[in-house]
Amino acid sequence: MDKAAIDIAKALVRLSELTIFELRGEWRRLHRMPPPMRLSRDLWIIYQLQERAYGGLSKAAVRKLEQAAAGPPSRGAA
């Protein structure tokens, strides 16, 4: 197991032991803003840790997600 995977595993164990209030504090520390009200307890904190260890989405993946979020193309679009 590589070092990044070990670090992620340790962080996940630590996060699993935190209260909801401590998890919200961790969110504030990572994002410098309050957590969304309906966010999964630890989903985004875990994602952030993995992103820092392994890198984020590729530019192509981000572009595809942005296009999907914009909705279907207009009728005249090819």
FENFEN-V395929 format. One record per pair of residues at least 24 apart in sequence whose ideal C-beta (glycine too) atoms are under 8 Angstrom apart, sorted by the first residue. I is the first residue (numbers start at 1). J is the second residue. If there is no record, write none. Layout:
I:J
I:J
This chain:
4:53
4:54
5:53
7:53
8:49
8:50
8:53
11:46
11:49
12:46
12:49
15:42
15:45
15:46
16:42
